[in-house]
């Protein structure tokens, strides 16, 4: 008898936890849906219907390790300022030198240092290797930025 009472209490506790968990999950989903509806209502009310394109930001370490990020860029971001932002957000280190009148030279991203195995950091924007420093090159929605640790093409 004592054992069956204990089992009933245990079943009651488990059911209570399941019910509370279900209520919590449903309420979170409801809040998320409500936020999305509010955002869509705001867009409709203000007439802003343009969906912002994400910028694809890739860091290729040249050894099979590739990190990829999708970001909606804010105004006046450069290839370099976004790299700095990502380094802070994703907790990796970058090292660079700023050359007066020329711009920044990225020397190390997350432990991959220029000159190692005759490889150097270079950035590509929309499939092209720009001829200006990364801190001078602005990016916009929909751009594809790639940092490649590879032998220099020069």
Secondary structure as UniProt FT lines:
FT   HELIX           2..46
FT   STRAND          55..60
FT   STRAND          66..71
FT   TURN            75..76
FT   HELIX           79..90
FT   STRAND          94..99
FT   TURN            100..102
FT   STRAND          103..109
FT   TURN            110..111
FT   STRAND          112..113
FT   TURN            114..115
FT   HELIX           116..118
FT   STRAND          119..125
FT   TURN            126..127
FT   TURN            134..136
FT   TURN            141..142
FT   STRAND          144..151
//
